[in-house]
Amino acid sequence: MPFYEYACSTPAGCDSCRPGLTVLQRLNDPCLQACPECGAPLRRVISPPNVVSGKAHMLQTSSIEKAGFTQYRKIGQGVYEKTAGKGPGVISADD
C-alpha cells in the first residue's frame, strides 16, 4: 500500500492538515476530500518517488549485527560463508 500526501486547499486548516498529511491508503481507495480532524478541503500532492540506485540500499555489516541478524555470502555451489552476525562460519548443502 502506498503513502499519499495531501495538502490543505485553504489557509484555514488545523494544525494537523496545514503542514500537510501523509496517509497510507490502498490503490483503489478514493482520495481524501476533507481533513479528518477539521473538515478543511484537501488536495492530493504529487511527490517524487524514492529511487535507490547502485548498492546504496544494502545494509552495512555493522548495522546487520546491531539489529541481531546474520548475513551469509555465497562462495560456491551450495556453500555460504558468514559475513556478519552470530552463527556457524560456513553453511553447506552437505551438512
Helices and strands as residue ranges (DSSP letters): E 3-8, E 21-24, E 42-45, H 61-66, E 71-76, E 79-84, E 90-92
